[in-house]
Amino acid sequence: MLTAFFGFFNYGCFCAEALAQTPAREINLQNIALNKCEQYIKANKIELAAKSFEEAASYRRAVESNPNFLKVRELFEKKRKEYIKDLTDKGNQLFLEKKYEDCKKIFTKVSAIAPENLQALDKIQLCEEQLKLLERKREVYHNPSLDIKTIEKWDSERLKTVSMQAINMISQKNFSAALQLLLECKKKDPNNPYFDEKIKSVKKFIQIIDLSNNFNKKTMANPMDATCEIILKTLESEDGDYKLRRYALEDKNFSKHMISISRYYLAHNRHDEAESVLKSSLNFTGISDETMFLLAKIFYERQDYVQSYHTFKTLRVKEDLAAEFKPQIRGYYYELLFRLYKLLIMTVLIQLTILSVIAYRSYEIIDYAFEGVITRFFTFRMYDSKYYYEKGMIHYNKSNFERAITNLTKAISLDKSNVSAYHTLGLCYYRKKTYDQARLSFETVIKMTPNNQRAAYYLALLYDYMKMPKEAVRMLEIARGITVTNRNFTMLEIEKNKRLYLGTFQDYKLSADKILNLNEPILD
């Protein structure tokens, strides 16, 4: 029993000695790792220093008892922070330069040294996403060796091409195709406000077209339908001056839409509004058979027989009048002709009676009567200035300028204050390139109506062609409809400085083109 006790005692002493020796051995091994860490730090090899420090930290029982560990840890942490900051700055710069592969390598190093660094993990993920996107674009262009700059250049060129196609589709009034192209552009360049504005405009045009077509269908089916009133109010709130509809709809469809609106008003006995719409249609799209026919009927129902007669007469002389209107127009025309001659005869008889009673008192009254109705009756001058003007307009719309000039000249000879006749006469000479005559006509319009924007526009082009810069700029200011009080230049500078004149003329002309919806070329 005593032997067993001494044996157990000796074993306990051996274990205590072994436990005392183990920390000393771990401290020595830890110091070797710490020395390596210090050497790597001095050599600025932070990745190797991190591995050595990790090895030193693995001797956990020696960590607390080894003062050298705390010193080296403080030095290592300081150098590691500096190294991570340098790597992070370098990686961010590479990311901005779109060198994603190099950036990923840098932040992979950062993550290896500091696994707790979330910024490094985020940057690695972003770099991987960009590299995947790069690979997809390489597949699109069927070239695996393309770099980012080349792809961006090609994308920019394609974006420009697609945007120009969209603009072309808009000019062709193909708004659905234009919207698809603009959405594609927006997807590629989401921060470009230009595409946002264009997409908004195109969507507005599509909405206007849908509302107009829906209104036309509803009116044709039943003009008394309450839905028509709702759609029309929506259109008036969105486009009260018809600008959007004029731009979005083809001329033929716009005229059809205006006729639908007038038919709706006529069905609700709102003749004044129907007349206003039809006259606006004539101003915007020119003479059309159905528009003129409805306008003549409104005059007839209002018992304005003279106006109705002239309108039906203008339609009757049209060579390309639609066959469906000929019987109705013929009937109205002869009925109105009978009414007018009856009225004329009654007027003559009444005037003759009055003249026979008061002839001895006033020669001026007799002269007035003969200069009025009787003289015109016996000299067969039943046509007035408006008749010849409307006839001239028909020939002008057919580009038959010679006959248009003849009729417009007659209209002016009968009424010297017919501004529209002078303006259309100027357009005829302008189209014929008889620029001196065109200038005289437009100058007459400006004298009669100083703020006539369209006449001023064409007169500016003629003055530019005739080397009259000061007058050209002044006319473009009128054409823009903007009163210029403070100019950055004087008219003397305009005459002397050709470059200033050309720049000013181009800017003013572009502005006038947008305002007047014109795009006449500069005369050579």
C-alpha positions, 0 to 999 in steps of 0.5 A: 500500500505504501508502494502504491502511494509513492507511485501515485505521488511520483506520477502527480509530480511528473504531470505538474512538471509537464504542465509547467513545461507546455506553456514555455514551449508554446511561448517559444513557438509563439515568439518564433511566429511573432518574429516572422510576423515582425520581419514580414511587417518590416518588409511590408508583406502584410499578407504573410505577416497576417498568416504568421500572426494568425499562427502566433495567435493559435497558441492560446495558452501563451497569449496572455502570458507572453508580453511580446504577443501584445506588442506585436499585435499592436504593431500588426493591427496598426500596419494592417489598418494602413495596408487595408486603407491603401488597398481600399483606396486603390480598389475604389480607384480601379472600380471607378476606372471600370477595371473590375478584374483588378478591383476584384483581386484587390478586394479579395486580398482585403477580405483575406486579411480582414474577413470582417470587412463588409465593404470588401465583400460588397465590392467583390459582389459588384465586380462579379456582377459587372464582369457577368454583364461584360460577358453578356455584352461580349456574347451580344457582340460575338467578340469575347475579347472586347474591353469595356471602353470599346463596348461603351463606345459601341453602346453609345453609338447604338443608343444614338442610332436608336434615339434617331430612329425614335425621332424619325418614327415621331416625325412619321407619327408612328408613336407606338414604334417610337415609344418602344425605341425610347424605352429601349434608350431609357433602359440603356441610359436611365439617368438621361432626362431627355428620354424621360421628356420624350417618353412623356410626350409620346405617351401623351400623343398616343393618349390623344390619338386613342381619345380622338379615335374613340370619340370618332367611333362613338359619334359615328355610332350615336352622337347623343351618347353621354360618353361622347361628352366625357371624351370631348371634355377630356380632349378639351382639357388636355388639348384645348387649342388643338395643337397636340391633335394637329401634331399627333394626327395625320391631316386626313384624320385630323379633318375627320376628327374635327368633322366628328366634333362639329357633327356632335355639336350639330346633333346637340343644336350647338351651331355656333360651336360647330361653326367655330370648329369647322372654321378652325379645321379649314384654317388648319387643313385647308378646304375639304368637301365635307367641312365646307358642306357642313359649314354651308348647311349651318349658314343655311339653317341660320338663314344667312343665305348670302354666306351659304350661297357663296360657300355652296358656289365654291364647292360647286366649281370644284373639279374634284368634288366628291360625287356623294355631295354633288346632288345635295349641293346642286339642290341647295345652290339653285334654291339659294340662287332663286332666293337671292334673285328674288331678294335682289329683284325685291330690293331693286323694286323697293329702291326704285320706288324710294328713288322715284319718291325722293329723287328730287331731294338728293342726287347722292341717294340715287347715286348710292343706290346705283353704285350698290345693287342696280349697277352691279345687276346691270354690269353683271358683277355679281362676284365679289372679292371673297369668291375670287379669293376662295377660287384662288385658294382652290388653285393654290392648294392644287399648286396651279399658281398661275390661275391662283394668281389670276383669281387672287389679283381679281379679288384684290382689285375688288377689295384692296383690304383683303389681307388673306388675298395679298398673303396667298398671292405672296405665297404663289409668287414665292413658290414660283420663285418670283421673289420681287413680286412675293416681297411686294405682296408680303410687305403690303400684308405687313403694312396692313397687319404689322403683327402678321407672323406668317407674312413676316416669316416669309418676308424675312427669308426674302430679305435674307436672300436679297442681302438685307440683314437688318430687315431680315432680323426685324421680320423674324422678331415679328414672326416669333411673336416676341417683343424684343426690348433688350438686344445683345447687339445693335442693327448696325452690328448686324449689318457689319458682322456677318457671323453675328447676323448668321447666328442670330438669323438661324436662332430666330428662324428655328424659334419661328419654325417651332412657333408657326409649325413651318420649316421653309428652307433658306433661299440660295 
